[in-house]
Amino acid sequence: MLIRYKKSLEKIAMGLLSFMPEEKKDVKKLQETIKEYESNPDWHLYLWKEEDILGAVGLRVEDGINAIIQHISVNPSYRNCGIGKRMINEVKEQYQTKYVVSTIDEIEEFYQRCAEVEEG
């Protein structure tokens, strides 16, 4: 299930976001990203929790109509288990009444694969 990021989960969130290619385990870049999620009302970060926290998904709202998934990461030990797909589906469900949910280019291929699996 998705849970909203809070400051007490900062280290876990940074660890998960460090798996994103654009973050490249650069601590300063990770801190800037987390600070943006904490301070910008248009940026929303969620963590995926089962027994433990296994993934993170972050989005930003643009123009009051689009919710763009800009970060998605799953603990490497739990990849290929459908967690990324479940995170995207839950974000789409939570935001569908307010925004059109889409992704940035780097996530687009993953997002499309999730949609194909859903349809097929």
Biopython code that builds the backbone (N, CA, C, O; Angstrom):
import numpy as np
from Bio.PDB.StructureBuilder import StructureBuilder

atoms = [
    (1, "MET", "N", (0.837, -1.171, 0.000)),
    (1, "MET", "CA", (0.000, 0.000, 0.000)),
    (1, "MET", "C", (0.887, 1.243, 0.000)),
    (1, "MET", "O", (1.991, 1.238, 0.546)),
    (2, "LEU", "N", (0.386, 2.294, -0.617)),
    (2, "LEU", "CA", (1.119, 3.556, -0.645)),
    (2, "LEU", "C", (0.910, 4.303, 0.661)),
    (2, "LEU", "O", (-0.206, 4.408, 1.168)),
    (3, "ILE", "N", (2.006, 4.818, 1.190)),
    (3, "ILE", "CA", (1.924, 5.696, 2.354)),
    (3, "ILE", "C", (2.619, 7.003, 1.998)),
    (3, "ILE", "O", (3.599, 7.015, 1.254)),
    (4, "ARG", "N", (2.114, 8.074, 2.523)),
    (4, "ARG", "CA", (2.685, 9.396, 2.231)),
    (4, "ARG", "C", (4.041, 9.519, 2.919)),
    (4, "ARG", "O", (4.204, 9.104, 4.067)),
    (5, "TYR", "N", (5.010, 10.092, 2.210)),
    (5, "TYR", "CA", (6.332, 10.336, 2.782)),
    (5, "TYR", "C", (6.210, 11.281, 3.970)),
    (5, "TYR", "O", (5.425, 12.229, 3.953)),
    (6, "LYS", "N", (7.000, 11.004, 4.995)),
    (6, "LYS", "CA", (7.141, 11.940, 6.108)),
    (6, "LYS", "C", (8.608, 11.967, 6.504)),
    (6, "LYS", "O", (9.360, 11.041, 6.201)),
    (7, "LYS", "N", (9.006, 13.020, 7.175)),
    (7, "LYS", "CA", (10.401, 13.284, 7.507)),
    (7, "LYS", "C", (11.070, 12.101, 8.207)),
    (7, "LYS", "O", (12.252, 11.847, 7.976)),
    (8, "SER", "N", (10.357, 11.385, 9.042)),
    (8, "SER", "CA", (10.948, 10.259, 9.773)),
    (8, "SER", "C", (11.370, 9.121, 8.840)),
    (8, "SER", "O", (12.115, 8.231, 9.250)),
    (9, "LEU", "N", (10.900, 9.142, 7.589)),
    (9, "LEU", "CA", (11.252, 8.111, 6.609)),
    (9, "LEU", "C", (12.282, 8.608, 5.592)),
    (9, "LEU", "O", (12.479, 7.993, 4.544)),
    (10, "GLU", "N", (12.927, 9.717, 5.911)),
    (10, "GLU", "CA", (13.841, 10.358, 4.967)),
    (10, "GLU", "C", (14.960, 9.424, 4.491)),
    (10, "GLU", "O", (15.211, 9.339, 3.289)),
    (11, "LYS", "N", (15.628, 8.730, 5.400)),
    (11, "LYS", "CA", (16.747, 7.868, 5.003)),
    (11, "LYS", "C", (16.287, 6.727, 4.104)),
    (11, "LYS", "O", (16.968, 6.383, 3.137)),
    (12, "ILE", "N", (15.147, 6.146, 4.414)),
    (12, "ILE", "CA", (14.605, 5.067, 3.585)),
    (12, "ILE", "C", (14.271, 5.608, 2.196)),
    (12, "ILE", "O", (14.605, 4.987, 1.186)),
    (13, "ALA", "N", (13.614, 6.764, 2.150)),
    (13, "ALA", "CA", (13.245, 7.368, 0.866)),
    (13, "ALA", "C", (14.487, 7.701, 0.047)),
    (13, "ALA", "O", (14.526, 7.448, -1.157)),
    (14, "MET", "N", (15.496, 8.266, 0.696)),
    (14, "MET", "CA", (16.732, 8.596, -0.023)),
    (14, "MET", "C", (17.399, 7.330, -0.557)),
    (14, "MET", "O", (17.917, 7.323, -1.674)),
    (15, "GLY", "N", (17.387, 6.273, 0.228)),
    (15, "GLY", "CA", (17.963, 5.012, -0.224)),
    (15, "GLY", "C", (17.262, 4.477, -1.458)),
    (15, "GLY", "O", (17.911, 4.023, -2.401)),
    (16, "LEU", "N", (15.944, 4.529, -1.454)),
    (16, "LEU", "CA", (15.183, 4.054, -2.612)),
    (16, "LEU", "C", (15.395, 4.958, -3.828)),
    (16, "LEU", "O", (15.569, 4.464, -4.942)),
    (17, "LEU", "N", (15.383, 6.266, -3.624)),
    (17, "LEU", "CA", (15.586, 7.181, -4.740)),
    (17, "LEU", "C", (17.009, 7.086, -5.300)),
    (17, "LEU", "O", (17.247, 7.440, -6.455)),
    (18, "SER", "N", (17.951, 6.609, -4.485)),
    (18, "SER", "CA", (19.336, 6.497, -4.967)),
    (18, "SER", "C", (19.469, 5.471, -6.085)),
    (18, "SER", "O", (20.478, 5.461, -6.791)),
    (19, "PHE", "N", (18.469, 4.606, -6.259)),
    (19, "PHE", "CA", (18.495, 3.633, -7.353)),
    (19, "PHE", "C", (18.068, 4.250, -8.682)),
    (19, "PHE", "O", (18.215, 3.622, -9.731)),
    (20, "MET", "N", (17.540, 5.478, -8.647)),
    (20, "MET", "CA", (17.130, 6.153, -9.881)),
    (20, "MET", "C", (18.377, 6.625, -10.623)),
    (20, "MET", "O", (19.285, 7.182, -10.006)),
    (21, "PRO", "N", (18.435, 6.410, -11.939)),
    (21, "PRO", "CA", (19.633, 6.785, -12.699)),
    (21, "PRO", "C", (20.022, 8.248, -12.564)),
    (21, "PRO", "O", (21.209, 8.559, -12.472)),
    (22, "GLU", "N", (19.040, 9.161, -12.550)),
    (22, "GLU", "CA", (19.394, 10.578, -12.487)),
    (22, "GLU", "C", (19.884, 11.000, -11.109)),
    (22, "GLU", "O", (20.493, 12.062, -10.980)),
    (23, "GLU", "N", (19.640, 10.211, -10.091)),
    (23, "GLU", "CA", (20.108, 10.541, -8.743)),
    (23, "GLU", "C", (21.529, 10.013, -8.512)),
    (23, "GLU", "O", (22.298, 10.622, -7.768)),
    (24, "LYS", "N", (21.877, 8.906, -9.132)),
    (24, "LYS", "CA", (23.228, 8.326, -9.149)),
    (24, "LYS", "C", (23.912, 8.275, -7.793)),
    (24, "LYS", "O", (25.123, 8.476, -7.696)),
    (25, "LYS", "N", (23.154, 8.010, -6.765)),
    (25, "LYS", "CA", (23.701, 7.896, -5.409)),
    (25, "LYS", "C", (24.501, 9.126, -4.990)),
    (25, "LYS", "O", (25.384, 9.032, -4.137)),
    (26, "ASP", "N", (24.197, 10.272, -5.582)),
    (26, "ASP", "CA", (24.814, 11.545, -5.235)),
    (26, "ASP", "C", (24.042, 12.114, -4.042)),
    (26, "ASP", "O", (22.903, 12.558, -4.187)),
    (27, "VAL", "N", (24.665, 12.098, -2.870)),
    (27, "VAL", "CA", (23.974, 12.482, -1.636)),
    (27, "VAL", "C", (23.415, 13.904, -1.728)),
    (27, "VAL", "O", (22.295, 14.157, -1.284)),
    (28, "LYS", "N", (24.177, 14.821, -2.294)),
    (28, "LYS", "CA", (23.702, 16.201, -2.388)),
    (28, "LYS", "C", (22.452, 16.278, -3.276)),
    (28, "LYS", "O", (21.488, 16.961, -2.930)),
    (29, "LYS", "N", (22.468, 15.589, -4.403)),
    (29, "LYS", "CA", (21.321, 15.572, -5.312)),
    (29, "LYS", "C", (20.107, 14.922, -4.621)),
    (29, "LYS", "O", (18.984, 15.412, -4.742)),
    (30, "LEU", "N", (20.342, 13.827, -3.902)),
    (30, "LEU", "CA", (19.255, 13.164, -3.174)),
    (30, "LEU", "C", (18.651, 14.092, -2.124)),
    (30, "LEU", "O", (17.430, 14.160, -1.982)),
    (31, "GLN", "N", (19.498, 14.804, -1.392)),
    (31, "GLN", "CA", (19.007, 15.733, -0.377)),
    (31, "GLN", "C", (18.174, 16.846, -1.008)),
    (31, "GLN", "O", (17.147, 17.248, -0.461)),
    (32, "GLU", "N", (18.622, 17.340, -2.162)),
    (32, "GLU", "CA", (17.864, 18.379, -2.868)),
    (32, "GLU", "C", (16.505, 17.848, -3.312)),
    (32, "GLU", "O", (15.496, 18.545, -3.205)),
    (33, "THR", "N", (16.482, 16.616, -3.808)),
    (33, "THR", "CA", (15.227, 16.013, -4.258)),
    (33, "THR", "C", (14.264, 15.850, -3.091)),
    (33, "THR", "O", (13.091, 16.205, -3.198)),
    (34, "ILE", "N", (14.752, 15.317, -1.983)),
    (34, "ILE", "CA", (13.905, 15.132, -0.795)),
    (34, "ILE", "C", (13.403, 16.485, -0.292)),
    (34, "ILE", "O", (12.231, 16.612, 0.064)),
    (35, "LYS", "N", (14.266, 17.488, -0.258)),
    (35, "LYS", "CA", (13.864, 18.825, 0.192)),
    (35, "LYS", "C", (12.743, 19.381, -0.691)),
    (35, "LYS", "O", (11.814, 20.022, -0.199)),
    (36, "GLU", "N", (12.842, 19.126, -1.999)),
    (36, "GLU", "CA", (11.793, 19.588, -2.907)),
    (36, "GLU", "C", (10.468, 18.891, -2.600)),
    (36, "GLU", "O", (9.414, 19.528, -2.607)),
    (37, "TYR", "N", (10.518, 17.585, -2.331)),
    (37, "TYR", "CA", (9.287, 16.869, -1.972)),
    (37, "TYR", "C", (8.713, 17.393, -0.653)),
    (37, "TYR", "O", (7.494, 17.433, -0.485)),
    (38, "GLU", "N", (9.567, 17.789, 0.269)),
    (38, "GLU", "CA", (9.092, 18.291, 1.566)),
    (38, "GLU", "C", (8.525, 19.694, 1.472)),
    (38, "GLU", "O", (7.589, 20.027, 2.198)),
    (39, "SER", "N", (9.071, 20.526, 0.593)),
    (39, "SER", "CA", (8.712, 21.945, 0.602)),
    (39, "SER", "C", (7.782, 22.378, -0.529)),
    (39, "SER", "O", (7.088, 23.385, -0.391)),
    (40, "ASN", "N", (7.751, 21.658, -1.622)),
    (40, "ASN", "CA", (6.956, 22.075, -2.770)),
    (40, "ASN", "C", (5.574, 21.410, -2.703)),
    (40, "ASN", "O", (5.477, 20.184, -2.736)),
    (41, "PRO", "N", (4.517, 22.205, -2.610)),
    (41, "PRO", "CA", (3.175, 21.618, -2.498)),
    (41, "PRO", "C", (2.721, 20.860, -3.749)),
    (41, "PRO", "O", (1.742, 20.116, -3.700)),
    (42, "ASP", "N", (3.420, 21.046, -4.855)),
    (42, "ASP", "CA", (3.074, 20.345, -6.093)),
    (42, "ASP", "C", (3.860, 19.052, -6.283)),
    (42, "ASP", "O", (3.657, 18.352, -7.276)),
    (43, "TRP", "N", (4.746, 18.724, -5.357)),
    (43, "TRP", "CA", (5.517, 17.487, -5.426)),
    (43, "TRP", "C", (5.011, 16.555, -4.331)),
    (43, "TRP", "O", (4.853, 16.968, -3.182)),
    (44, "HIS", "N", (4.756, 15.296, -4.689)),
    (44, "HIS", "CA", (4.204, 14.326, -3.749)),
    (44, "HIS", "C", (5.021, 13.044, -3.812)),
    (44, "HIS", "O", (5.219, 12.477, -4.886)),
    (45, "LEU", "N", (5.492, 12.593, -2.662)),
    (45, "LEU", "CA", (6.290, 11.370, -2.589)),
    (45, "LEU", "C", (5.549, 10.351, -1.735)),
    (45, "LEU", "O", (5.061, 10.662, -0.649)),
    (46, "TYR", "N", (5.476, 9.133, -2.245)),
    (46, "TYR", "CA", (4.833, 8.027, -1.545)),
    (46, "TYR", "C", (5.806, 6.862, -1.456)),
    (46, "TYR", "O", (6.666, 6.682, -2.318)),
    (47, "LEU", "N", (5.654, 6.089, -0.415)),
    (47, "LEU", "CA", (6.458, 4.884, -0.236)),
    (47, "LEU", "C", (5.520, 3.684, -0.286)),
    (47, "LEU", "O", (4.373, 3.754, 0.156)),
    (48, "TRP", "N", (6.025, 2.592, -0.827)),
    (48, "TRP", "CA", (5.228, 1.371, -0.925)),
    (48, "TRP", "C", (5.585, 0.482, 0.251)),
    (48, "TRP", "O", (6.738, 0.083, 0.412)),
    (49, "LYS", "N", (4.602, 0.176, 1.064)),
    (49, "LYS", "CA", (4.839, -0.623, 2.258)),
    (49, "LYS", "C", (4.037, -1.907, 2.197)),
    (49, "LYS", "O", (2.828, -1.901, 1.966)),
    (50, "GLU", "N", (4.736, -2.999, 2.409)),
    (50, "GLU", "CA", (4.091, -4.280, 2.641)),
    (50, "GLU", "C", (4.458, -4.587, 4.088)),
    (50, "GLU", "O", (3.947, -3.918, 4.987)),
    (51, "GLU", "N", (5.314, -5.561, 4.355)),
    (51, "GLU", "CA", (5.823, -5.703, 5.720)),
    (51, "GLU", "C", (6.902, -4.650, 5.966)),
    (51, "GLU", "O", (7.001, -4.083, 7.054)),
    (52, "ASP", "N", (7.701, -4.404, 4.943)),
    (52, "ASP", "CA", (8.731, -3.367, 4.969)),
    (52, "ASP", "C", (8.430, -2.371, 3.854)),
    (52, "ASP", "O", (7.544, -2.591, 3.028)),
    (53, "ILE", "N", (9.174, -1.286, 3.844)),
    (53, "ILE", "CA", (9.046, -0.325, 2.755)),
    (53, "ILE", "C", (9.919, -0.824, 1.604)),
    (53, "ILE", "O", (11.130, -0.990, 1.756)),
    (54, "LEU", "N", (9.294, -1.057, 0.461)),
    (54, "LEU", "CA", (9.965, -1.708, -0.660)),
    (54, "LEU", "C", (10.139, -0.817, -1.880)),
    (54, "LEU", "O", (10.918, -1.147, -2.774)),
    (55, "GLY", "N", (9.431, 0.302, -1.934)),
    (55, "GLY", "CA", (9.508, 1.139, -3.123)),
    (55, "GLY", "C", (9.130, 2.573, -2.831)),
    (55, "GLY", "O", (8.636, 2.906, -1.754)),
    (56, "ALA", "N", (9.377, 3.413, -3.823)),
    (56, "ALA", "CA", (9.027, 4.830, -3.729)),
    (56, "ALA", "C", (8.512, 5.286, -5.085)),
    (56, "ALA", "O", (8.991, 4.843, -6.129)),
    (57, "VAL", "N", (7.542, 6.168, -5.054)),
    (57, "VAL", "CA", (7.037, 6.780, -6.276)),
    (57, "VAL", "C", (6.781, 8.250, -5.973)),
    (57, "VAL", "O", (6.146, 8.598, -4.978)),
    (58, "GLY", "N", (7.289, 9.099, -6.852)),
    (58, "GLY", "CA", (7.126, 10.535, -6.665)),
    (58, "GLY", "C", (6.506, 11.162, -7.890)),
    (58, "GLY", "O", (6.782, 10.755, -9.019)),
    (59, "LEU", "N", (5.663, 12.156, -7.662)),
    (59, "LEU", "CA", (5.051, 12.842, -8.786)),
    (59, "LEU", "C", (4.981, 14.322, -8.515)),
    (59, "LEU", "O", (5.093, 14.781, -7.378)),
    (60, "ARG", "N", (4.791, 15.058, -9.594)),
    (60, "ARG", "CA", (4.608, 16.507, -9.469)),
    (60, "ARG", "C", (3.359, 16.882, -10.249)),
    (60, "ARG", "O", (3.053, 16.295, -11.287)),
    (61, "VAL", "N", (2.656, 17.860, -9.735)),
    (61, "VAL", "CA", (1.448, 18.347, -10.389)),
    (61, "VAL", "C", (1.830, 19.567, -11.210)),
    (61, "VAL", "O", (2.454, 20.503, -10.711)),
    (62, "GLU", "N", (1.442, 19.537, -12.481)),
    (62, "GLU", "CA", (1.722, 20.656, -13.387)),
    (62, "GLU", "C", (0.419, 21.248, -13.894)),
    (62, "GLU", "O", (-0.504, 20.522, -14.261)),
    (63, "ASP", "N", (0.355, 22.540, -13.912)),
    (63, "ASP", "CA", (-0.783, 23.269, -14.477)),
    (63, "ASP", "C", (-2.122, 22.889, -13.852)),
    (63, "ASP", "O", (-3.175, 23.157, -14.430)),
    (64, "GLY", "N", (-2.086, 22.276, -12.695)),
    (64, "GLY", "CA", (-3.322, 21.902, -12.020)),
    (64, "GLY", "C", (-4.125, 20.818, -12.715)),
    (64, "GLY", "O", (-5.246, 20.521, -12.301)),
    (65, "ILE", "N", (-3.559, 20.208, -13.790)),
    (65, "ILE", "CA", (-4.316, 19.176, -14.512)),
    (65, "ILE", "C", (-3.545, 17.885, -14.715)),
    (65, "ILE", "O", (-4.150, 16.838, -14.943)),
    (66, "ASN", "N", (-2.236, 17.936, -14.637)),
    (66, "ASN", "CA", (-1.418, 16.749, -14.872)),
    (66, "ASN", "C", (-0.643, 16.367, -13.619)),
    (66, "ASN", "O", (-0.018, 17.215, -12.983)),
    (67, "ALA", "N", (-0.687, 15.095, -13.272)),
    (67, "ALA", "CA", (0.160, 14.543, -12.210)),
    (67, "ALA", "C", (1.186, 13.675, -12.930)),
    (67, "ALA", "O", (0.847, 12.632, -13.489)),
    (68, "ILE", "N", (2.428, 14.109, -12.910)),
    (68, "ILE", "CA", (3.470, 13.437, -13.675)),
    (68, "ILE", "C", (4.347, 12.610, -12.748)),
    (68, "ILE", "O", (4.965, 13.143, -11.826)),
    (69, "ILE", "N", (4.398, 11.306, -12.995)),
    (69, "ILE", "CA", (5.269, 10.430, -12.213)),
    (69, "ILE", "C", (6.696, 10.705, -12.656)),
    (69, "ILE", "O", (7.048, 10.491, -13.817)),
    (70, "GLN", "N", (7.510, 11.176, -11.733)),
    (70, "GLN", "CA", (8.877, 11.540, -12.081)),
    (70, "GLN", "C", (9.925, 10.646, -11.433)),
    (70, "GLN", "O", (11.070, 10.618, -11.885)),
    (71, "HIS", "N", (9.566, 9.931, -10.410)),
    (71, "HIS", "CA", (10.462, 8.976, -9.763)),
    (71, "HIS", "C", (9.682, 7.698, -9.475)),
    (71, "HIS", "O", (8.534, 7.735, -9.033)),
    (72, "ILE", "N", (10.323, 6.587, -9.732)),
    (72, "ILE", "CA", (9.765, 5.304, -9.300)),
    (72, "ILE", "C", (10.947, 4.371, -9.084)),
    (72, "ILE", "O", (11.813, 4.224, -9.947)),
    (73, "SER", "N", (10.961, 3.749, -7.921)),
    (73, "SER", "CA", (12.088, 2.895, -7.570)),
    (73, "SER", "C", (11.610, 1.773, -6.662)),
    (73, "SER", "O", (10.759, 1.966, -5.793)),
    (74, "VAL", "N", (12.180, 0.598, -6.887)),
    (74, "VAL", "CA", (11.866, -0.568, -6.071)),
    (74, "VAL", "C", (13.182, -1.146, -5.553)),
    (74, "VAL", "O", (14.170, -1.217, -6.283)),
    (75, "ASN", "N", (13.181, -1.550, -4.308)),
    (75, "ASN", "CA", (14.340, -2.213, -3.726)),
    (75, "ASN", "C", (14.764, -3.339, -4.673)),
    (75, "ASN", "O", (13.928, -4.154, -5.063)),
    (76, "PRO", "N", (16.048, -3.400, -5.052)),
    (76, "PRO", "CA", (16.490, -4.419, -6.019)),
    (76, "PRO", "C", (16.134, -5.848, -5.621)),
    (76, "PRO", "O", (15.927, -6.687, -6.498)),
    (77, "SER", "N", (16.057, -6.144, -4.351)),
    (77, "SER", "CA", (15.709, -7.498, -3.903)),
    (77, "SER", "C", (14.268, -7.867, -4.213)),
    (77, "SER", "O", (13.901, -9.041, -4.167)),
    (78, "TYR", "N", (13.440, -6.858, -4.532)),
    (78, "TYR", "CA", (12.013, -7.098, -4.767)),
    (78, "TYR", "C", (11.587, -6.726, -6.182)),
    (78, "TYR", "O", (10.393, -6.599, -6.455)),
    (79, "ARG", "N", (12.536, -6.553, -7.073)),
    (79, "ARG", "CA", (12.188, -6.220, -8.451)),
    (79, "ARG", "C", (11.618, -7.430, -9.161)),
    (79, "ARG", "O", (11.854, -8.572, -8.766)),
    (80, "ASN", "N", (10.870, -7.166, -10.208)),
    (80, "ASN", "CA", (10.199, -8.202, -11.004)),
    (80, "ASN", "C", (9.131, -8.954, -10.208)),
    (80, "ASN", "O", (8.816, -10.107, -10.505)),
    (81, "CYS", "N", (8.582, -8.287, -9.197)),
    (81, "CYS", "CA", (7.504, -8.874, -8.394)),
    (81, "CYS", "C", (6.195, -8.101, -8.577)),
    (81, "CYS", "O", (5.201, -8.398, -7.913)),
    (82, "GLY", "N", (6.190, -7.119, -9.466)),
    (82, "GLY", "CA", (4.978, -6.348, -9.727)),
    (82, "GLY", "C", (4.771, -5.140, -8.839)),
    (82, "GLY", "O", (3.723, -4.497, -8.904)),
    (83, "ILE", "N", (5.751, -4.817, -8.008)),
    (83, "ILE", "CA", (5.579, -3.689, -7.079)),
    (83, "ILE", "C", (5.497, -2.362, -7.829)),
    (83, "ILE", "O", (4.654, -1.525, -7.506)),
    (84, "GLY", "N", (6.349, -2.159, -8.814)),
    (84, "GLY", "CA", (6.311, -0.923, -9.603)),
    (84, "GLY", "C", (4.962, -0.733, -10.270)),
    (84, "GLY", "O", (4.401, 0.362, -10.264)),
    (85, "LYS", "N", (4.457, -1.788, -10.832)),
    (85, "LYS", "CA", (3.139, -1.748, -11.478)),
    (85, "LYS", "C", (2.057, -1.399, -10.464)),
    (85, "LYS", "O", (1.190, -0.570, -10.737)),
    (86, "ARG", "N", (2.109, -2.029, -9.302)),
    (86, "ARG", "CA", (1.102, -1.744, -8.273)),
    (86, "ARG", "C", (1.191, -0.292, -7.802)),
    (86, "ARG", "O", (0.166, 0.343, -7.552)),
    (87, "MET", "N", (2.413, 0.233, -7.679)),
    (87, "MET", "CA", (2.561, 1.635, -7.271)),
    (87, "MET", "C", (1.931, 2.557, -8.308)),
    (87, "MET", "O", (1.177, 3.464, -7.956)),
    (88, "ILE", "N", (2.236, 2.332, -9.582)),
    (88, "ILE", "CA", (1.670, 3.174, -10.638)),
    (88, "ILE", "C", (0.151, 3.080, -10.638)),
    (88, "ILE", "O", (-0.534, 4.099, -10.735)),
    (89, "ASN", "N", (-0.377, 1.872, -10.530)),
    (89, "ASN", "CA", (-1.833, 1.707, -10.538)),
    (89, "ASN", "C", (-2.492, 2.411, -9.359)),
    (89, "ASN", "O", (-3.556, 3.011, -9.508)),
    (90, "GLU", "N", (-1.865, 2.342, -8.193)),
    (90, "GLU", "CA", (-2.461, 3.000, -7.031)),
    (90, "GLU", "C", (-2.391, 4.519, -7.153)),
    (90, "GLU", "O", (-3.332, 5.210, -6.760)),
    (91, "VAL", "N", (-1.294, 5.049, -7.690)),
    (91, "VAL", "CA", (-1.199, 6.492, -7.925)),
    (91, "VAL", "C", (-2.282, 6.918, -8.916)),
    (91, "VAL", "O", (-2.970, 7.916, -8.703)),
    (92, "LYS", "N", (-2.426, 6.161, -9.993)),
    (92, "LYS", "CA", (-3.461, 6.491, -10.985)),
    (92, "LYS", "C", (-4.842, 6.499, -10.328)),
    (92, "LYS", "O", (-5.656, 7.380, -10.603)),
    (93, "GLU", "N", (-5.102, 5.532, -9.473)),
    (93, "GLU", "CA", (-6.400, 5.457, -8.806)),
    (93, "GLU", "C", (-6.616, 6.637, -7.858)),
    (93, "GLU", "O", (-7.702, 7.216, -7.818)),
    (94, "GLN", "N", (-5.581, 6.988, -7.097)),
    (94, "GLN", "CA", (-5.715, 8.087, -6.132)),
    (94, "GLN", "C", (-5.896, 9.442, -6.798)),
    (94, "GLN", "O", (-6.601, 10.304, -6.273)),
    (95, "TYR", "N", (-5.265, 9.637, -7.950)),
    (95, "TYR", "CA", (-5.246, 10.955, -8.578)),
    (95, "TYR", "C", (-6.214, 11.101, -9.749)),
    (95, "TYR", "O", (-6.341, 12.194, -10.300)),
    (96, "GLN", "N", (-6.896, 10.031, -10.139)),
    (96, "GLN", "CA", (-7.696, 10.076, -11.364)),
    (96, "GLN", "C", (-8.825, 11.097, -11.340)),
    (96, "GLN", "O", (-9.204, 11.605, -12.396)),
    (97, "THR", "N", (-9.365, 11.408, -10.188)),
    (97, "THR", "CA", (-10.475, 12.366, -10.154)),
    (97, "THR", "C", (-9.998, 13.812, -10.248)),
    (97, "THR", "O", (-10.785, 14.708, -10.551)),
    (98, "LYS", "N", (-8.711, 14.040, -9.990)),
    (98, "LYS", "CA", (-8.202, 15.407, -10.007)),
    (98, "LYS", "C", (-7.284, 15.698, -11.189)),
    (98, "LYS", "O", (-7.262, 16.820, -11.695)),
    (99, "TYR", "N", (-6.525, 14.695, -11.632)),
    (99, "TYR", "CA", (-5.476, 14.934, -12.612)),
    (99, "TYR", "C", (-5.391, 13.811, -13.640)),
    (99, "TYR", "O", (-5.885, 12.705, -13.420)),
    (100, "VAL", "N", (-4.766, 14.115, -14.745)),
    (100, "VAL", "CA", (-4.367, 13.102, -15.708)),
    (100, "VAL", "C", (-2.980, 12.636, -15.279)),
    (100, "VAL", "O", (-2.065, 13.452, -15.168)),
    (101, "VAL", "N", (-2.812, 11.350, -15.039)),
    (101, "VAL", "CA", (-1.529, 10.828, -14.576)),
    (101, "VAL", "C", (-0.702, 10.390, -15.782)),
    (101, "VAL", "O", (-1.163, 9.619, -16.624)),
    (102, "SER", "N", (0.523, 10.896, -15.848)),
    (102, "SER", "CA", (1.444, 10.499, -16.909)),
    (102, "SER", "C", (2.844, 10.409, -16.327)),
    (102, "SER", "O", (3.043, 10.626, -15.131)),
    (103, "THR", "N", (3.814, 10.087, -17.175)),
    (103, "THR", "CA", (5.179, 9.892, -16.703)),
    (103, "THR", "C", (6.157, 10.707, -17.528)),
    (103, "THR", "O", (5.833, 11.177, -18.619)),
    (104, "ILE", "N", (7.355, 10.867, -16.991)),
    (104, "ILE", "CA", (8.420, 11.477, -17.768)),
    (104, "ILE", "C", (9.019, 10.414, -18.681)),
    (104, "ILE", "O", (8.772, 9.222, -18.494)),
    (105, "ASP", "N", (9.788, 10.831, -19.649)),
    (105, "ASP", "CA", (10.294, 9.926, -20.685)),
    (105, "ASP", "C", (11.013, 8.704, -20.147)),
    (105, "ASP", "O", (10.792, 7.601, -20.647)),
    (106, "GLU", "N", (11.866, 8.862, -19.144)),
    (106, "GLU", "CA", (12.655, 7.743, -18.641)),
    (106, "GLU", "C", (11.775, 6.642, -18.050)),
    (106, "GLU", "O", (12.166, 5.474, -18.041)),
    (107, "ILE", "N", (10.614, 6.999, -17.568)),
    (107, "ILE", "CA", (9.723, 6.031, -16.943)),
    (107, "ILE", "C", (8.694, 5.525, -17.946)),
    (107, "ILE", "O", (8.005, 4.540, -17.682)),
    (108, "GLU", "N", (8.583, 6.183, -19.083)),
    (108, "GLU", "CA", (7.528, 5.881, -20.046)),
    (108, "GLU", "C", (7.514, 4.420, -20.478)),
    (108, "GLU", "O", (6.445, 3.815, -20.547)),
    (109, "GLU", "N", (8.669, 3.845, -20.768)),
    (109, "GLU", "CA", (8.708, 2.455, -21.217)),
    (109, "GLU", "C", (8.151, 1.521, -20.131)),
    (109, "GLU", "O", (7.360, 0.625, -20.424)),
    (110, "PHE", "N", (8.561, 1.735, -18.901)),
    (110, "PHE", "CA", (8.055, 0.931, -17.790)),
    (110, "PHE", "C", (6.540, 1.119, -17.654)),
    (110, "PHE", "O", (5.795, 0.153, -17.489)),
    (111, "TYR", "N", (6.109, 2.350, -17.725)),
    (111, "TYR", "CA", (4.690, 2.673, -17.599)),
    (111, "TYR", "C", (3.878, 1.978, -18.690)),
    (111, "TYR", "O", (2.809, 1.431, -18.421)),
    (112, "GLN", "N", (4.386, 2.002, -19.915)),
    (112, "GLN", "CA", (3.699, 1.354, -21.026)),
    (112, "GLN", "C", (3.629, -0.157, -20.833)),
    (112, "GLN", "O", (2.607, -0.771, -21.137)),
    (113, "ARG", "N", (4.711, -0.765, -20.330)),
    (113, "ARG", "CA", (4.699, -2.204, -20.077)),
    (113, "ARG", "C", (3.635, -2.546, -19.037)),
    (113, "ARG", "O", (2.949, -3.561, -19.157)),
    (114, "CYS", "N", (3.501, -1.704, -18.021)),
    (114, "CYS", "CA", (2.479, -1.932, -16.994)),
    (114, "CYS", "C", (1.087, -1.881, -17.617)),
    (114, "CYS", "O", (0.233, -2.711, -17.305)),
    (115, "ALA", "N", (0.860, -0.914, -18.492)),
    (115, "ALA", "CA", (-0.437, -0.772, -19.142)),
    (115, "ALA", "C", (-0.721, -1.973, -20.038)),
    (115, "ALA", "O", (-1.855, -2.450, -20.087)),
    (116, "GLU", "N", (0.297, -2.469, -20.750)),
    (116, "GLU", "CA", (0.107, -3.632, -21.625)),
    (116, "GLU", "C", (-0.254, -4.861, -20.819)),
    (116, "GLU", "O", (-1.133, -5.625, -21.218)),
    (117, "VAL", "N", (0.407, -5.065, -19.694)),
    (117, "VAL", "CA", (0.121, -6.229, -18.849)),
    (117, "VAL", "C", (-1.308, -6.135, -18.319)),
    (117, "VAL", "O", (-2.018, -7.139, -18.254)),
    (118, "GLU", "N", (-1.729, -4.919, -17.940)),
    (118, "GLU", "CA", (-3.091, -4.700, -17.454)),
    (118, "GLU", "C", (-4.119, -5.075, -18.510)),
    (118, "GLU", "O", (-5.109, -5.744, -18.212)),
    (119, "GLU", "N", (-3.880, -4.638, -19.756)),
    (119, "GLU", "CA", (-4.825, -4.879, -20.839)),
    (119, "GLU", "C", (-4.822, -6.316, -21.308)),
    (119, "GLU", "O", (-5.858, -6.862, -21.687)),
    (120, "GLY", "N", (-3.625, -6.939, -21.279)),
    (120, "GLY", "CA", (-3.470, -8.273, -21.849)),
    (120, "GLY", "C", (-3.761, -9.353, -20.921)),
    (120, "GLY", "O", (-3.666, -10.524, -21.286)),
]
sb = StructureBuilder()
sb.init_structure("model")
sb.init_model(0)
sb.init_chain("A")
sb.init_seg("    ")
for serial, (resi, resn, name, xyz) in enumerate(atoms, 1):
    if name == "N":
        sb.init_residue(resn, " ", resi, " ")
    sb.init_atom(name, np.array(xyz, "f"), 0.0, 1.0, " ", f" {name:<3s}", serial, name[0])
structure = sb.get_structure()
